[in-house]
Amino acid sequence: MRIHQLTTPTKRFALYGIGILITFCFIFGKFAEELIEEDLHAFDMAIINFIQSFISVESTKIMKLFTFMGSTKGIVGFSVLVIFLMVLNKKWWESLFFAVAVVGSSGFNLLLKWIFHRARPNIHPLIAETGYSFPSGHSMVSLAFYGMLAYFLVLFLKNRTTKKITIIAFSFLIFLIGISRIYLGVHYPSDVIAGFSAGGVWLIVCLIFLNIIIDIRRKKY
């Protein structure tokens, strides 16, 4: 049986990706360990007190908008639109892995929440949420969704400056979605960081396999 030889760019992408993946795993593992040992209280409270010191009517409206952009309704709505546009442009594998990134990150998050069983904070909550707290689902799924979207946009864009602006804009959006969860009092900061880390792991895994499949199909056809 013939074994396909991956191209150098794909090998390089996989190598860098694995390095980033290991970093994300380390960060998540560290916070999971601290959670189990109940050593996160001082860290969480210091950040919560700082962020919630900016609470105002105007800020709350803005934070609710960002939290909607990471909500199930927001992500599903945007996903349907993005996948439709991809299919319209015959980006079959890209659309498949985009769906896998979003649905898989959501399922992975539910599994992690069930494993750790951390109760949500009860510190000046501005909205009502149910379910477990660790890791943050908004943070995890948003990083997978917007990270994948940013990756595709960067691939399709030609101008280098536009690519940099796209990366910065999406990174800032993901960051603010995480901040909104702390501001609104429904997640601990450690939930958000762990969510970003777990979402990063899932995103990198999806991107590595997507690059490998596209590489193989290009050479095959």
Protein Blocks (a to p, Z undefined) as FASTA:
>chain_A
ZZddddfklmmmmmmmmmmmmmmmmmmmmmmmmmmnopmmmmmmmmmmmmmmmgcfklmm
mmmmmmmmmmmklmmmmmmmmmmmmmmnopmklmmmmmmmmmmmmmmmmmmmmmnopacd
dehiabdcedjfbdcfklmmmmmmmmmmmmmmmmmpmblklmmmmmmmmmmmmmmmmmmm
mmnopacfklmmmmmmmmmmmmmmmmmmmmmmmmmmmmmZZ
